[in-house]
């Protein structure tokens, strides 16, 4: 039987940049993050088999990815970047975050954003309530698109508690505002190998 996340809360945040360096951004660049605060089933003890957390990753990838797409009010195909991150409370361990993020969270997230040939950028850390969690971002279909190298910062004042894990997914409808560092542009993406 597959493990199911025991979710204490879900928070969704949308960031919209309308002006950057005095320049109007039209349309504005937008990022959404969906954050789930879950009970860590392995808090305070060492467990060899982390299958339950992998199952939870599958569940959260689709749920949080869809929440981001819905918050941006876009179709899955209009999503351009994505990323994932997790912060484990003090009774957990980094491997708990890895078990949620890596084996299975990506496939349902890719489905929520309509493809996703590129690896999903990720980060993990140990932390405490109110600590900042950075979600790295990259283009969903071509990792070499520099205009989409970015990140989104999230923080919840009451999470993660010692026995919890904060799991976050971010999705964008664009790259950074005013990108000008060159490289592959999004209109030149082939989208076959996840790189270009």
C-alpha positions as CSV (number, residue, x, y, z in Angstrom):
1,X,0.0,0.0,0.0
2,X,1.4,3.4,-1.0
3,X,2.1,6.0,1.7
4,X,0.1,9.2,1.6
5,X,1.3,12.5,2.7
6,X,-0.1,13.8,6.0
7,X,-0.3,17.5,5.0
8,X,-0.7,20.1,7.7
9,X,-1.0,23.0,5.3
10,X,-0.5,24.1,1.7
11,X,0.6,27.6,0.8
12,X,0.6,29.1,-2.7
13,X,2.5,32.3,-3.5
14,X,2.6,34.2,-6.8
15,X,5.3,36.7,-7.5
16,X,4.7,39.2,-10.4
17,X,7.4,41.6,-11.5
18,X,6.0,44.7,-13.4
19,X,9.0,47.0,-13.2
20,X,12.7,46.1,-13.1
21,X,15.5,48.8,-13.1
22,X,13.0,51.4,-14.0
23,X,11.9,49.4,-17.1
24,X,8.3,48.3,-17.5
25,X,7.9,44.6,-17.9
26,X,5.0,43.8,-20.2
27,X,3.7,41.3,-19.8
28,X,5.0,41.0,-16.2
29,X,7.2,38.0,-15.4
30,X,5.4,35.6,-13.0
31,X,6.5,32.8,-10.7
32,X,4.4,30.6,-8.5
33,X,5.4,28.4,-5.6
34,X,3.3,25.8,-4.0
35,X,4.5,24.7,-0.6
36,X,3.3,21.6,1.4
37,X,4.1,21.2,5.1
38,X,4.0,17.4,5.8
39,X,4.6,15.1,8.7
40,X,7.9,13.3,8.4
41,X,7.0,9.6,9.0
42,X,10.7,8.9,9.9
43,X,11.3,11.8,12.2
44,X,13.6,11.0,15.1
45,X,14.7,7.5,13.9
46,X,16.9,5.9,11.3
47,X,15.0,3.9,8.7
48,X,16.8,2.0,5.9
49,X,13.9,1.8,3.4
50,X,12.6,5.3,2.5
51,X,9.9,4.0,0.1
52,X,7.2,5.8,2.0
53,X,8.8,9.2,1.3
54,X,9.3,8.3,-2.4
55,X,5.6,7.6,-2.6
56,X,4.9,10.9,-1.0
57,X,7.1,12.6,-3.6
58,X,5.0,11.1,-6.4
59,X,1.8,12.5,-4.8
60,X,3.3,16.0,-4.1
61,X,4.9,16.4,-7.6
62,X,1.5,16.4,-9.3
63,X,-0.4,18.2,-6.6
64,X,2.1,21.1,-6.1
65,X,2.8,21.4,-9.8
66,X,-0.9,21.7,-10.6
67,X,-1.4,24.2,-7.8
68,X,1.4,26.4,-9.4
69,X,-0.1,26.1,-12.9
70,X,-3.6,27.0,-11.6
71,X,-2.2,30.0,-9.6
72,X,-0.6,31.4,-12.7
73,X,-3.8,30.8,-14.6
74,X,-2.0,29.2,-17.6
75,X,-2.2,26.0,-19.5
76,X,0.4,23.4,-18.8
77,X,2.1,24.1,-22.2
78,X,2.5,27.8,-21.2
79,X,4.7,26.9,-18.2
80,X,8.4,27.7,-19.0
81,X,10.5,27.0,-15.9
82,X,10.3,24.7,-12.9
83,X,12.2,23.7,-9.7
84,X,11.8,21.8,-6.5
85,X,13.1,22.0,-3.0
86,X,12.7,20.6,0.5
87,X,13.6,21.6,4.0
88,X,13.7,18.9,6.7
89,X,13.0,19.8,10.4
90,X,15.6,18.9,13.0
91,X,14.3,15.4,13.7
92,X,14.8,14.4,10.1
93,X,17.7,14.0,7.8
94,X,18.8,15.3,4.4
95,X,18.2,11.9,2.9
96,X,14.5,12.3,3.7
97,X,14.4,15.4,1.5
98,X,16.3,13.5,-1.2
99,X,13.8,10.6,-1.1
100,X,10.9,13.0,-1.7
101,X,12.5,15.1,-4.4
102,X,14.5,12.7,-6.6
103,X,13.2,9.3,-7.5
104,X,9.6,10.1,-8.4
105,X,8.5,13.7,-7.8
106,X,9.7,14.8,-11.3
107,X,7.4,12.7,-13.5
108,X,4.1,14.0,-12.1
109,X,5.5,17.5,-12.0
110,X,6.4,17.2,-15.7
111,X,2.9,16.1,-16.5
112,X,1.4,19.1,-14.6
113,X,3.6,21.4,-16.8
114,X,3.0,19.7,-20.1
115,X,6.4,18.0,-20.8
116,X,9.6,18.9,-19.2
117,X,12.6,17.4,-21.0
118,X,15.2,19.0,-18.7
119,X,16.2,17.9,-15.3
120,X,14.2,19.6,-12.6
121,X,16.6,21.9,-10.6
122,X,16.5,21.0,-6.9
123,X,17.9,21.9,-3.5
124,X,17.5,20.4,0.0
125,X,18.5,21.5,3.5
126,X,17.9,21.0,7.1
127,X,16.1,23.9,8.8
128,X,13.7,25.3,11.3
129,X,10.5,27.4,11.5
130,X,10.7,30.6,9.5
131,X,14.0,29.7,7.7
132,X,14.2,30.7,4.0
133,X,14.1,27.9,1.4
134,X,15.4,28.7,-2.1
135,X,13.8,26.9,-5.0
136,X,16.2,26.9,-8.0
137,X,14.6,27.4,-11.4
138,X,15.5,26.3,-15.0
139,X,13.7,26.1,-18.3
140,X,11.6,22.9,-18.3
141,X,12.7,21.7,-21.8
142,X,16.2,23.0,-22.3
143,X,18.7,23.5,-19.5
144,X,21.0,25.8,-21.5
145,X,18.4,28.6,-21.7
146,X,20.3,31.2,-19.6
147,X,17.4,33.6,-19.4
148,X,15.6,31.1,-17.2
149,X,18.4,30.4,-14.7
150,X,16.6,31.9,-11.6
151,X,15.2,31.0,-8.2
152,X,12.3,31.8,-5.9
153,X,12.6,32.2,-2.2
154,X,9.9,31.0,0.2
155,X,9.5,31.0,4.0
156,X,6.7,30.0,6.3
157,X,6.7,31.3,9.9
158,X,5.6,28.1,11.4
159,X,7.3,25.4,9.3
160,X,9.1,23.1,9.3
161,X,8.6,22.0,12.8
162,X,11.0,19.4,14.1
163,X,9.0,16.5,12.9
164,X,8.0,18.0,9.5
165,X,9.2,18.5,6.0
166,X,8.5,21.6,3.9
167,X,8.3,20.6,0.3
168,X,8.1,23.3,-2.4
169,X,7.6,23.4,-6.2
170,X,7.9,26.5,-8.3
171,X,6.7,27.1,-11.9
172,X,7.1,30.2,-14.1
173,X,5.4,31.6,-17.2
174,X,8.6,33.4,-18.3
175,X,12.3,33.8,-17.7
176,X,14.0,36.6,-15.7
177,X,12.9,40.2,-16.5
178,X,15.3,41.9,-18.9
179,X,17.6,38.9,-19.6
180,X,20.7,39.9,-21.4
181,X,23.5,37.4,-20.8
182,X,23.2,35.7,-24.1
183,X,23.1,32.0,-24.8
184,X,20.3,29.8,-26.2
185,X,17.0,31.7,-26.5
186,X,13.7,30.1,-25.7
187,X,12.5,30.5,-29.4
188,X,15.5,28.3,-30.5
189,X,14.8,25.4,-28.2
190,X,14.8,21.9,-29.8
191,X,13.5,20.3,-26.6
192,X,14.8,16.8,-27.4
193,X,17.7,16.1,-25.1
194,X,16.8,18.4,-22.2
195,X,19.8,20.5,-22.8
196,X,19.1,22.5,-26.0
